[in-house]
Amino acid sequence: MGVPKRLTEMQMRFAEFIVFGGPDGPMTQGEAAIAAGYSPKRARSEGSELMNPRLSPLVVSYVGKLKEERLEKHKVTYDTHVAELARIKELALKKHSFSAAVNAETNRGKAGGLYIERKIIRHGKLEDMSEQELEAKMKQILNDYAPILNVTPKTEKLTNKQPKEPSEKEPPQ
């Protein structure tokens, strides 16, 4: 007896139940075999044989193909993720669910890199430090973060010059 050249309807149904599950969710190999129409008495053995690549290579490859298609369909990319968040935000705004809309927009910002989450883990307490240690620590923080602390653009100082009063030589305009 050789390997069959193509899948039967029952084998295809079995593979679909394995990949997509049933109405109640994921299925075991035995449950999928019963749902596909195999005998309940041999369901576990049949399911195991159908998932063995040496005994049923066509079924195993079909299961792999179905899994790849499912992954491709539900693949998350940056573009699809941001578009989906925008769609969710619009739906939330239409339903006047502003909290959900804000959350969706915040998550879009995080996906776009507009927000940076930073966690600082401290060891020890400020209360345990001496006054000199606190001052040294504050100076170190100011030096380390000086480029980002002062973000105000530099402006030139204006001199306090009095406006010229019209002189007699210049004709009034």
C-alpha positions in Angstrom: 0.0 0.0 0.0 1.5 3.3 -1.0 0.9 6.9 -0.1 -2.3 8.4 -1.6 -1.8 11.0 -4.3 -4.4 13.4 -3.1 -6.4 14.3 0.1 -9.8 12.9 0.7 -12.7 15.2 1.9 -12.4 13.7 5.4 -8.7 14.4 5.6 -9.2 18.0 4.5 -12.0 18.5 7.1 -9.7 17.0 9.7 -6.9 19.4 8.8 -9.3 22.4 8.9 -10.6 21.4 12.4 -7.0 21.0 13.6 -6.0 24.5 12.3 -9.2 26.5 12.9 -10.8 24.5 15.6 -14.6 24.0 16.0 -17.4 26.2 17.3 -16.2 25.8 20.8 -12.6 26.6 20.1 -9.4 24.6 19.5 -9.8 20.8 19.1 -7.6 17.9 19.9 -6.6 15.4 17.2 -9.2 12.9 18.4 -12.0 15.6 18.5 -11.0 16.8 15.0 -11.1 13.2 13.7 -14.6 12.7 15.1 -15.8 16.0 13.8 -14.3 15.2 10.3 -16.4 11.9 10.2 -13.9 9.3 11.5 -15.1 6.5 13.8 -15.3 7.6 17.5 -13.7 4.2 18.5 -10.5 4.9 16.5 -10.6 8.7 16.6 -7.5 9.2 18.7 -5.4 6.7 16.7 -6.7 8.1 13.4 -5.9 11.6 14.5 -2.4 10.6 15.5 -1.8 8.7 12.2 -3.1 11.7 10.2 -0.6 14.0 11.9 2.3 11.7 11.4 4.4 12.9 8.4 5.6 9.4 7.5 2.1 8.0 7.4 0.1 11.0 6.0 2.5 13.5 4.4 -0.3 15.1 2.4 -2.4 15.8 5.5 0.6 17.2 7.4 1.6 19.5 4.5 -2.0 20.7 4.1 -2.1 21.5 7.9 1.1 23.5 7.4 -0.3 25.3 4.4 -3.5 26.2 6.3 -1.4 27.5 9.3 0.7 29.7 7.0 -2.4 31.1 5.3 -3.9 31.9 8.7 -0.7 33.6 9.8 -0.5 35.6 6.6 -4.1 36.7 7.0 -3.7 37.8 10.6 -0.1 39.1 10.2 0.6 42.3 12.1 2.7 44.9 10.4 3.4 48.4 11.3 1.1 49.7 8.6 -1.8 47.4 9.4 -1.4 48.0 13.1 -1.6 51.8 12.8 -4.5 51.6 10.3 -6.4 49.3 12.6 -5.9 51.6 15.6 -7.1 54.5 13.5 -10.2 52.6 12.5 -10.9 51.7 16.2 -10.5 55.4 17.1 -13.0 56.5 14.5 -15.5 53.9 15.6 -15.1 55.0 19.2 -15.6 58.6 18.3 -18.8 57.8 16.4 -20.1 56.1 19.5 -19.0 59.0 21.7 -16.7 56.6 23.6 -13.9 59.2 24.1 -11.9 57.1 26.5 -11.5 54.3 24.0 -10.7 56.8 21.3 -8.0 58.4 23.4 -6.5 54.9 24.2 -6.5 54.0 20.5 -4.8 57.3 19.6 -2.2 56.8 22.4 -1.4 53.3 21.2 -1.0 54.7 17.7 1.5 57.2 19.1 3.3 54.5 20.9 3.5 52.4 17.8 4.8 55.4 15.9 7.5 56.0 18.4 6.0 59.3 19.7 6.1 58.1 23.3 9.0 56.7 25.2 8.3 54.7 28.3 11.1 54.9 30.8 11.3 53.1 34.1 13.7 54.2 36.7 14.7 51.7 39.3 16.1 53.2 42.4 18.2 51.4 45.0 18.1 52.9 48.4 16.1 55.9 49.7 16.8 59.6 49.4 16.2 59.8 53.2 19.2 57.6 53.7 21.6 59.9 51.8 23.6 62.6 53.5 23.1 66.3 52.4 26.5 66.2 50.5 25.5 63.0 48.7 22.1 64.5 47.7 23.8 67.6 46.4 26.3 65.6 44.4 23.5 63.4 43.0 21.5 66.5 41.9 24.5 68.0 40.2 25.2 64.8 38.4 21.6 64.6 37.2 21.7 68.2 36.0 25.0 67.6 34.2 23.7 64.3 32.6 20.4 65.8 31.5 21.5 69.4 30.7 20.9 69.0 26.9 17.3 68.1 27.4 16.4 70.2 30.4 16.9 73.6 28.8 14.8 73.3 25.6 14.0 77.0 25.4 15.5 78.5 22.3 18.2 81.2 22.9 17.0 84.7 22.2 19.1 87.8 21.7 18.9 90.4 24.4 17.3 93.6 23.2 18.9 96.9 24.1 16.7 99.5 25.6 17.0 102.2 22.9 14.5 104.9 22.9 12.6 105.4 19.7 13.8 108.4 17.7 11.7 111.5 18.0 11.0 113.2 14.7 13.7 115.9 14.2 13.3 119.2 12.5 15.5 118.1 9.6 13.3 115.2 8.6 9.9 116.1 7.2 6.9 114.4 8.9 5.4 111.7 7.0 
